[in-house]
Amino acid sequence: MFGSIDDVQEALRGRGYIADRGLATSIYLSLRLGKPLLLEGEAGVGKTEVAKTISALLDTELIRLQCYEGLDVNHAVYEWNYAKQMLEIRLLELEGFNRDRAIAEIFSRDFLIARPLLQAVDYTLEHEGERPVLLIDEVDRADEEFEAFLLELLSDFQITVPEIGTIRAARPPVVIITSNRTRELHDALKRRCLYYWIDYPSIEKEEQIILTRLPEAPSRLAAQISRFMHELRRLDLYKVPGVAETLDWAAALTALHQSELRSEVVDATLGAILKHQEDVARVNGPTARRLIASLPGDE
């Protein structure tokens, strides 16, 4: 679909995602080579949005696996429909129970519940080799043991179900893996992926993101917000706000019909960008006024 890196960058921009050339290059190579793309960075910098945007560009399904501590094969890959299996056993008993027949029937695909990883493989088989976008989100939140579940999929794009056998994808899905780097990922997983770190945007880029995603926002307000957020991230905060919070704040201020930052409005809307009381207390009042006073054109 994309003949060059420039095509990728322009297509992303057309969908409201402003990507630098490094990210566009990684996406281009991931699509051309069929390799998973591992995106790391702080929370809220747009990693998950990459997968959503690619799915929209390719006009294909987005299959999302949200990782968490304790995630196992039953929730990530597949599980058996035990209630349906029990019902089938009861019916077989009425017909005259045959143990071999019962085992063959209740451990078939009809009784298998596909979870996101198996759904991605099945999608390529059911849609004549079309490629879904598989988003494995915040993989660092899952246990290290879970990474072993991913290795077979990312190496050969196949999943083994002991009772059935190996299920292979007709074509490799587009795989985007995100990590907030709360822990270090295993080298075996990294080797199977292309890698890119998404950092906080520059002032100019963040302003461009605001105006692209919220064209109704006043240009002066967008410029001030991007500068304010840049300076805010330099403070010793418990949780540094990302681009997602920037857009929430810009939307809130636009909904309040603000054309520029004013201290009383900033104090009242800090909850859009800061999610911990300690951070709000630190920024509220004098610090917010100091940041506003440092904006170009303000006294």
VOGUKOL-755364 format. One line per field, with one value per residue: residue number from 1; x, y, z of N, C-alpha, C in turn. Coordinates in steps of 0.001 Angstrom, whole numbers. Each point is the difference from the previous one (the first is absolute). Layout:
// VOGUKOL-755364
num: c(NUM; ...)
n_px: c(X; ...)
n_py: c(Y; ...)
n_pz: c(Z; ...)
ca_px: c(X; ...)
ca_py: c(Y; ...)
ca_pz: c(Z; ...)
c_px: c(X; ...)
c_py: c(Y; ...)
c_pz: c(Z; ...)
This chain:
// VOGUKOL-755364
num: c(1; 2; 3; 4; 5; 6; 7; 8; 9; 10; 11; 12; 13; 14; 15; 16; 17; 18; 19; 20; 21; 22; 23; 24; 25; 26; 27; 28; 29; 30; 31; 32; 33; 34; 35; 36; 37; 38; 39; 40; 41; 42; 43; 44; 45; 46; 47; 48; 49; 50; 51; 52; 53; 54; 55; 56; 57; 58; 59; 60; 61; 62; 63; 64; 65; 66; 67; 68; 69; 70; 71; 72; 73; 74; 75; 76; 77; 78; 79; 80; 81; 82; 83; 84; 85; 86; 87; 88; 89; 90; 91; 92; 93; 94; 95; 96; 97; 98; 99; 100; 101; 102; 103; 104; 105; 106; 107; 108; 109; 110; 111; 112; 113; 114; 115; 116; 117; 118; 119; 120; 121; 122; 123; 124; 125; 126; 127; 128; 129; 130; 131; 132; 133; 134; 135; 136; 137; 138; 139; 140; 141; 142; 143; 144; 145; 146; 147; 148; 149; 150; 151; 152; 153; 154; 155; 156; 157; 158; 159; 160; 161; 162; 163; 164; 165; 166; 167; 168; 169; 170; 171; 172; 173; 174; 175; 176; 177; 178; 179; 180; 181; 182; 183; 184; 185; 186; 187; 188; 189; 190; 191; 192; 193; 194; 195; 196; 197; 198; 199; 200; 201; 202; 203; 204; 205; 206; 207; 208; 209; 210; 211; 212; 213; 214; 215; 216; 217; 218; 219; 220; 221; 222; 223; 224; 225; 226; 227; 228; 229; 230; 231; 232; 233; 234; 235; 236; 237; 238; 239; 240; 241; 242; 243; 244; 245; 246; 247; 248; 249; 250; 251; 252; 253; 254; 255; 256; 257; 258; 259; 260; 261; 262; 263; 264; 265; 266; 267; 268; 269; 270; 271; 272; 273; 274; 275; 276; 277; 278; 279; 280; 281; 282; 283; 284; 285; 286; 287; 288; 289; 290; 291; 292; 293; 294; 295; 296; 297; 298; 299)
n_px: c(826; 1135; 258; -141; 1059; 188; -340; 781; 970; -243; -55; 1009; 609; -372; 466; 715; 925; 633; 669; 1082; 1058; 588; -1115; -124; 1314; -148; -1041; 666; 1093; -755; -637; 1142; 587; -1202; 743; -164; -728; 1104; -1015; 1030; -341; 6; -810; -893; 1058; -991; 471; -1009; 73; 1275; -300; -703; 1003; 931; -768; -170; 1307; 177; -939; 592; -270; -276; 912; -556; 1215; -799; 1280; 128; 297; 535; 206; -906; 283; -739; 649; 1191; -74; -400; -1254; -300; -1058; 293; -772; 478; 1207; -366; -572; 1088; 686; -856; 110; 1314; -170; -858; 990; 626; 536; 832; 912; 424; -1263; -265; 1143; -222; -1235; 178; 1025; -1007; 194; -1055; 884; 731; 302; 27; 1144; 425; 936; -903; -709; 1198; 352; -1125; 187; 1289; -520; -759; 1010; 273; 639; -1115; 622; -360; -295; 1025; -688; 1244; -941; 1031; 797; 589; -1323; 179; -179; 1233; -703; -781; 1181; 127; -1235; 672; 994; -841; -877; 928; 376; -1085; -535; 222; -1075; 537; -1066; 453; -1278; 436; 1066; 786; -334; 178; 520; -969; -41; 1204; -649; -513; 1162; -705; 1170; -682; 871; -391; 644; -1062; 332; 1163; -213; -362; 1290; -503; -756; 978; 678; -1220; 398; -586; 859; -867; 725; -1205; 604; 37; -1009; 613; 303; 760; 502; 81; 441; 779; 305; 71; 625; 710; 85; 276; -401; -963; 1114; -62; 626; -376; -1179; 14; 482; -888; -961; 488; 167; -1221; -451; 725; -354; -1269; 403; 511; -1208; 267; -710; -1048; -818; 958; -737; -739; 118; -412; 734; 996; -390; -51; 1138; 562; -572; 448; 1164; -1; -440; 980; 192; 1114; 567; 260; 1180; -874; 627; -1121; 22; 1302; -114; -1068; 904; 796; -1218; 52; 1037; -406; 408; 890; -594; 1068; -208; -1314; 265; 919; -802; -1040; -460; 990; 117; -1309; -66; 1001; -593; -1146; 619; 488; -1288; 434; 239; 285; -568)
n_py: c(-1196; -41; 888; 841; 401; 825; -1076; -727; 897; 115; -1330; -106; 981; -664; -889; 1117; -856; 859; -621; -99; 319; 36; 475; 918; 108; -20; 796; 740; -124; 293; 880; 485; -94; 429; 958; -523; 1007; 117; 623; 683; 417; 1218; -165; -162; -623; -900; -909; -54; 1315; -400; -979; 877; 840; -931; -427; 1294; 180; -1152; 687; -329; -1164; 701; -925; 307; -233; 340; 231; -919; 262; -1172; 734; -908; -1252; -198; 1079; -499; -1315; -865; -414; -1047; -165; 31; 1072; 382; -279; 509; 987; 51; -106; 872; 697; -157; 252; 945; 253; -196; 97; 664; -543; -772; -233; -166; -640; -683; -90; -249; -634; 616; 590; -807; -533; 549; 712; 689; 197; 1221; -740; -878; 1024; 496; -1195; -177; 1291; -331; -981; 791; 857; -1208; -118; 693; 1135; -486; 1008; -675; 598; -205; 506; 791; -600; 1127; 163; -813; -1210; -209; -881; 1067; 590; -1120; 397; 1139; -728; -1014; 865; 680; -1247; -749; 886; -814; -734; -626; -721; -491; 293; 1053; 665; 237; 1230; 77; 1201; 389; 1128; 494; 97; 1213; -157; 681; 62; 342; 857; 176; -1135; -533; -851; -609; 66; -1273; -303; -1190; 779; 742; -1142; -293; 1157; 917; 963; 722; 1028; 167; 1133; 816; 600; 604; 1236; 125; -1226; 283; 1196; -621; -832; 1023; 743; -1132; -342; 1287; -93; -232; -512; 1141; 515; 1175; -543; -549; 1162; 631; -833; -47; 1323; 149; -927; 629; 1154; -410; -601; 1197; 118; -98; -577; -408; 623; -76; 1048; -796; -368; -1162; 329; 260; -1027; -712; 565; -185; -1200; -152; 566; -747; -1039; 545; -61; -660; 1168; 57; -314; -185; 565; 731; 47; 274; 743; 467; -71; 132; -325; 783; 536; 267; -1214; 749; -58; -772; -475; -165; -421; -694; -285; -312; 1129; 237; -1318; -157; 971; -635; -1167; 543; 585; -1244; -35; -176; 1291; -680; 813)
n_pz: c(0; 681; -948; 1010; 688; -1013; -726; 797; -26; -1293; -117; 863; -645; -1086; 868; -13; -498; 782; -970; 752; -702; 1193; 550; -954; 160; 1324; -160; -880; 754; 1050; -769; -463; 1183; 421; 583; 1221; 426; 726; 597; 424; 1204; 494; 1024; -974; -563; -46; 853; 838; -117; 2; 853; 708; -196; 224; 994; 294; -120; 623; 650; 1132; 543; 1088; 283; 1160; 438; 995; 217; 933; 1251; -247; -1087; -406; -365; 1087; 354; -356; 125; 918; 50; 717; -780; 1301; 52; -1165; 481; 1168; -674; -743; 1116; 538; -1115; 78; 1281; -421; -862; 1134; 1183; -801; 800; -974; -296; 1296; 180; -1127; 480; 1287; -575; -617; -1177; -103; 819; -948; 1067; -1110; 605; 322; 581; 417; 448; 284; 478; 687; 276; -36; 745; 745; -199; -449; 1143; 220; 242; 1172; 763; 491; 942; 395; 780; 289; -859; 406; -85; -1012; 516; 423; 727; -16; 91; 735; 397; -8; 485; 215; 490; 661; 270; 160; 816; 1012; 299; 1031; -354; 1155; 286; -689; 396; -1030; 334; -1303; 106; -824; 695; 227; 1146; -68; 596; 895; 608; 1082; 505; 1268; -192; 592; -948; 40; -1299; -203; -129; 361; 767; 491; -43; 357; 501; -752; 274; 758; 452; 520; -242; 1045; -605; -1004; 367; -1077; 249; 1277; -362; -865; 997; 831; -915; -104; 1281; 282; -1246; 883; 482; 715; -1042; 567; 252; -1228; -415; 770; -366; -1234; 108; 503; -853; -897; 544; -64; -1112; 164; 531; 1260; -957; 707; -848; -903; -359; -777; -1261; 481; 1068; -837; -725; 1121; 371; -1183; 14; 1263; -269; -1099; 731; 741; -1316; 335; -142; 1297; 523; 957; 985; 108; -1329; -37; 1099; -637; -973; 1048; 419; -1081; 659; 1239; 265; 646; 1178; 231; -1239; 210; 1230; -659; -1002; 731; -494; 878; 28; -25; 912; 620; -230; 374; 1031; -84; -309; -1238; 125; 1123; 846)
ca_px: c(-826; 855; 1169; 1170; -144; -771; -1414; -454; -68; -1120; -1238; -229; -427; -1374; -865; 136; 1126; 1231; 1127; 1283; 453; 482; -1146; -550; 912; -224; -1298; 170; 767; -816; -997; 656; 730; -861; 550; -678; 610; -35; 45; 164; -73; -818; -1448; -677; 717; -604; 386; -1220; -649; 639; -719; -1344; 107; 365; -1203; -889; 613; -68; -1412; -63; -433; 966; -187; 810; 245; 459; 758; -86; 663; -775; -537; 442; -401; -1457; -531; 748; 55; -1256; -471; -1086; -1338; -322; -1450; -467; 495; -826; -1293; 199; 155; -1348; -706; 607; -459; -1355; 72; 799; 1321; 1184; 1074; 872; -757; -198; 1259; 241; -951; 50; 1274; 104; -38; -1336; -66; 1168; -232; 1225; 365; 606; 1096; -555; -883; 823; 364; -1228; -454; 678; -540; -1409; -140; 836; 1347; 77; 797; -510; 1016; -18; 620; 316; 161; 628; 484; 826; -848; -193; 1111; 1044; -366; -911; 771; 253; -1159; 65; 1134; -430; -806; 808; 996; -585; -1413; -788; -372; -210; -1014; 353; -1083; -364; 1190; 542; -806; 919; -591; 210; 976; 284; -738; 802; 101; 547; 160; 374; 534; 338; 1313; -9; 1025; 745; -514; 1007; 690; -592; -1144; 493; 643; -1011; -717; 627; -135; 33; -342; -775; 280; -892; 248; 526; -1047; -612; -762; -1192; -937; -544; -920; -1229; -754; -452; -1064; -1053; 98; -798; 743; 695; 1424; 754; -181; 784; 1408; 250; -127; 1180; 1115; -292; 222; 1439; 597; -581; 676; 1309; -174; 114; -1373; -217; -352; 138; -1090; 383; -709; -1429; -474; 42; -1186; -1157; 13; -327; -1433; -724; 121; -776; -1413; -254; 108; 1212; 882; 1347; 80; -149; 359; -1161; -532; 989; -181; -1273; -27; 1203; -404; 33; 1364; 674; -910; 348; -210; 1285; 411; -901; 357; 1277; -106; -1075; 362; 1227; 735; -750; 156; 1366; 81; -745; 774; 1178; -413; 321; -1062; -720; 772)
ca_py: c(1196; 1169; -156; 641; 508; 1240; -389; -372; 1214; 806; -720; 170; 1382; 88; -579; 780; -429; 661; -887; 417; -910; -1248; -877; -373; -1001; -1262; -527; -439; -1246; -1033; -445; -623; -1205; -900; -192; 760; 1279; 246; 1423; 326; 1416; 320; -112; 1154; 653; -354; -1338; -744; 689; -457; -1198; 398; 738; -955; -784; 823; 190; -1268; -386; -1367; -98; 157; -992; 550; -769; 876; -828; 321; -998; -1227; -414; -1344; -506; -53; 1317; 580; -859; -742; -846; -882; 370; -1134; -145; -624; -1373; -783; -212; -987; -1303; -445; -434; -1252; -1034; -373; -737; -1215; 591; -627; 829; 521; 992; 1167; 752; 604; 1079; 1134; 692; 461; 1460; 490; 252; 813; 1442; 676; 1263; 869; -535; -966; 750; 596; -1083; -427; 1048; -165; -1209; 218; 1129; -252; 519; 1408; 164; 898; 624; -565; 896; -578; 1283; 35; -1359; 19; -232; -1442; -708; -415; -1296; 199; 262; -1284; -288; 806; -323; -846; 826; 1007; -664; -719; 373; -1202; -292; -1429; -441; -1417; -919; 174; 68; 1330; 863; 954; 1141; 1; 1079; 601; 1218; 1171; -75; 1146; -284; 1220; -176; 1221; -303; -158; -1030; -303; -1158; -1025; 167; -884; 713; 1163; -428; -291; 1239; 1291; 761; 1461; 707; 1213; 946; 1144; 817; 1357; 1015; 230; -1181; -123; 1005; -537; -1080; 620; 626; -1060; -769; 928; 1176; 1099; 682; 1214; -242; 557; -912; -1205; 326; 162; -1305; -814; 555; -262; -1425; -245; 448; -799; -1296; 174; -4; -1302; -432; -1426; -579; 1012; -148; -283; 710; -256; 1000; 1286; 104; 134; 1362; 909; -149; 602; 1455; 430; -91; 1133; 1196; 733; 273; 29; -523; 935; -739; -556; -1110; -1071; -627; -719; -1120; -831; -1410; -589; -406; -592; -1009; -266; 1200; 611; 779; 1148; 953; 629; 892; 970; 1285; 691; -680; 199; 1401; 163; -614; 846; 1227; -295; -211; 1129; 976; 233; 708)
ca_pz: c(0; 116; -847; 579; 1368; -104; -124; 1340; 811; -473; 315; 1433; 198; -484; 1033; 1224; 819; -432; 299; -562; -1055; 584; 238; -1308; -567; 707; -437; -1384; -22; 628; -979; -1148; 387; 759; 1341; 1048; 373; 1436; 300; 1412; 320; 1165; -213; -572; -1098; -1283; -478; -341; -1115; -1230; -453; -426; -1257; -1054; -278; -822; -1315; -738; -35; 493; 1402; 1077; 1063; 1096; 1225; 1080; 927; 1421; 830; 130; -1302; -344; -1304; -108; -336; -1108; -1189; -174; 1095; -400; 458; 860; 122; -1243; 7; 923; -651; -1061; 648; 395; -1212; -441; 919; -409; -1268; 186; 205; -583; 551; -1059; -764; 862; 75; -1310; -268; 926; -153; -1382; -119; 357; 1437; 329; 50; -430; 613; -1022; -808; -937; -900; -1053; -911; -684; -926; -1291; -635; -333; -927; -1165; 131; 398; 1218; 1033; 857; 1343; 979; 1302; 678; 1325; 263; 1207; 1173; 145; 623; -931; -579; -1120; -1211; -654; -836; -1218; -856; -1117; -884; -674; -848; -1131; -83; 182; 1377; 185; 953; 121; -376; -1407; -833; -258; -862; -610; -703; -1440; -155; 1309; 303; 343; 1459; 719; 1427; 718; 1355; 739; 568; 1454; 210; -1212; -732; -276; -1280; -1009; -560; -746; -1246; -1004; -314; -233; 1240; -89; 1227; -226; 1078; 38; -1194; 156; 141; -1309; -399; 843; -499; -1249; 368; 514; -1086; -910; 643; 438; -884; 530; 1060; -444; -223; 1123; 1120; -274; 187; 1432; 654; -298; 773; 1413; 256; -98; 1255; 1073; 39; 630; 1449; 661; 222; 253; -1291; -1049; -974; -1377; -1060; 188; 952; -705; -852; 899; 539; -1099; -264; 1115; -79; -1162; 380; 891; -849; 335; -1134; 540; 1358; 1118; 1211; 701; -792; 105; 1311; 43; -958; 130; 56; -1344; -354; 1158; 559; 1396; 798; 301; -1170; -103; 1062; -305; -1164; 214; 601; -398; -1073; -1244; -407; -498; -1326; -930; -205; -832; -1384; -864; -190; 1235; 1011)
c_px: c(865; 1274; 1264; -291; -826; -1492; -579; -206; -1197; -1335; -340; -500; -1451; -1009; 161; 1121; 1269; 1188; 1275; 495; 500; -1120; -610; 861; -223; -1314; 108; 719; -789; -1013; 650; 649; -863; 509; -801; 769; -199; 190; 120; -50; -856; -1485; -539; 710; -505; 344; -1216; -680; 616; -758; -1389; 43; 352; -1205; -960; 559; -119; -1427; -164; -334; 1173; -350; 953; 77; 572; 678; -153; 686; -905; -631; 546; -583; -1515; -608; 690; -103; -1328; -408; -1147; -1311; -548; -1510; -570; 463; -853; -1362; 109; 154; -1360; -769; 551; -418; -1391; 0; 702; 1463; 1093; 1192; 875; -702; -174; 1252; 266; -903; 205; 1349; 257; -110; -1361; -95; 1169; -371; 1319; 154; 866; 1107; -493; -953; 786; 416; -1217; -446; 630; -516; -1424; -214; 1013; 1346; 100; 688; -711; 1169; -180; 770; 180; 431; 565; 484; 846; -817; -247; 1228; 1016; -352; -904; 761; 297; -1168; 103; 1048; -398; -787; 870; 1067; -627; -1468; -880; -245; -307; -1033; 184; -1079; -335; 1218; 433; -873; 913; -748; 280; 1021; 282; -880; 971; 15; 666; 20; 417; 491; 286; 1320; -3; 915; 660; -574; 1147; 595; -613; -1211; 470; 600; -996; -704; 928; -302; 3; -446; -750; 182; -1097; 307; 669; -1177; -740; -856; -1276; -1056; -673; -998; -1330; -854; -520; -1182; -1171; 62; -810; 725; 679; 1504; 861; -94; 834; 1487; 333; -71; 1252; 1217; -175; 300; 1480; 688; -509; 725; 1399; -84; 119; -1396; -51; -315; 10; -1101; 533; -810; -1509; -608; 12; -1258; -1271; -113; -386; -1485; -820; 32; -773; -1486; -396; 171; 1184; 853; 1455; -37; -102; 106; -1196; -601; 958; -161; -1246; -5; 1222; -331; -34; 1381; 756; -977; 337; -95; 1310; 485; -868; 382; 1301; -135; -1006; 538; 1293; 759; -698; 164; 1400; 148; -723; 785; 1215; -354; 337; -1197; -802; 923; -113)
c_py: c(1254; -225; 572; 421; 1279; -297; -348; 1243; 856; -665; 129; 1411; 184; -568; 698; -433; 620; -848; 574; -1072; -1333; -990; -460; -1066; -1363; -648; -555; -1340; -1144; -563; -740; -1332; -1002; -281; 807; 1286; 207; 1490; 185; 1503; 209; -123; 1292; 691; -433; -1366; -793; 602; -395; -1192; 352; 695; -924; -851; 776; 177; -1252; -498; -1463; 17; 217; -989; 372; -974; 968; -853; 499; -1115; -1215; -468; -1364; -421; 1; 1336; 621; -814; -720; -618; -850; 496; -1162; -209; -695; -1448; -894; -295; -1060; -1401; -560; -515; -1332; -1162; -477; -840; -1337; 397; -845; 880; 618; 1088; 1278; 862; 726; 1200; 1198; 727; 325; 1521; 575; 398; 875; 1483; 698; 1326; 791; -614; -1013; 678; 592; -1043; -450; 1006; -179; -1226; 220; 1091; -83; 707; 1475; 92; 927; 700; -579; 932; -748; 1167; -158; -1392; -54; -195; -1488; -619; -423; -1318; 164; 243; -1287; -390; 714; -491; -844; 816; 953; -614; -564; 329; -1245; -208; -1483; -230; -1511; -956; 46; -62; 1446; 746; 1099; 1106; -112; 1064; 569; 1228; 1153; 83; 1257; -361; 1297; -343; 1368; -139; 18; -1147; -273; -1259; -951; 209; -849; 652; 1160; -397; -245; 1254; 1070; 864; 1491; 582; 1271; 919; 1058; 904; 1324; 965; 177; -1177; -136; 1031; -488; -1120; 569; 536; -1035; -758; 877; 1269; 1195; 780; 1244; -244; 546; -923; -1253; 249; 120; -1336; -838; 495; -292; -1459; -344; 386; -830; -1331; 91; -26; -1421; -460; -1493; -718; 1094; -204; -219; 817; -212; 1026; 1392; 201; 131; 1432; 1019; -62; 668; 1520; 557; -34; 1132; 1338; 876; 186; 104; -516; 1133; -791; -628; -1186; -1185; -743; -875; -1249; -904; -1483; -674; -529; -667; -896; -398; 1300; 709; 877; 1246; 1062; 725; 1050; 1117; 1292; 573; -662; 185; 1427; 257; -585; 846; 1269; -216; -206; 1226; 928; 287; 682; -765)
c_pz: c(0; -800; 593; 1437; -3; -109; 1370; 846; -393; 325; 1478; 299; -433; 977; 1344; 912; -570; 431; -585; -964; 553; 244; -1314; -665; 645; -419; -1417; -64; 628; -988; -1164; 349; 754; 1394; 1007; 308; 1493; 249; 1504; 188; 1230; -343; -621; -1133; -1375; -537; -459; -1219; -1334; -576; -510; -1350; -1153; -379; -887; -1405; -866; -162; 406; 1484; 950; 1102; 1128; 1173; 1028; 1060; 1437; 778; 188; -1296; -375; -1344; -170; -415; -1207; -1279; -251; 1327; -524; 598; 833; 124; -1233; -79; 904; -613; -1086; 585; 418; -1208; -507; 892; -370; -1263; 156; 38; -633; 345; -1088; -805; 820; 54; -1306; -233; 920; -24; -1466; -29; 398; 1470; 481; -48; -325; 728; -996; -853; -1019; -976; -1168; -1031; -809; -1045; -1375; -753; -491; -1040; -1131; 75; 300; 1364; 987; 684; 1400; 920; 1315; 876; 1410; 425; 1259; 1270; 246; 670; -1052; -679; -1217; -1300; -760; -896; -1343; -996; -1208; -1009; -805; -901; -1268; -233; -31; 1482; 102; 1092; 135; -484; -1484; -912; -181; -997; -519; -717; -1490; -389; 1378; 233; 219; 1529; 549; 1486; 685; 1403; 594; 744; 1523; 418; -1351; -655; -335; -1387; -1102; -659; -863; -1343; -1120; -518; -556; 1227; -288; 1336; -361; 1198; 57; -1189; 339; 141; -1321; -438; 824; -416; -1273; 274; 482; -1137; -1000; 586; 433; -842; 485; 1098; -559; -102; 1141; 1214; -195; 229; 1484; 739; -227; 773; 1497; 328; -41; 1308; 1184; 165; 598; 1517; 550; 410; 285; -1302; -1056; -1036; -1413; -983; 132; 948; -623; -829; 837; 519; -1070; -328; 1089; -83; -1196; 309; 935; -718; 396; -1252; 431; 1440; 1017; 1295; 683; -745; 44; 1322; 36; -868; 101; 54; -1350; -350; 1144; 749; 1430; 779; 329; -1153; -162; 1027; -302; -1096; 243; 635; -522; -1154; -1336; -501; -556; -1399; -1042; -308; -895; -1470; -835; -170; 1235; 1003; 1332)
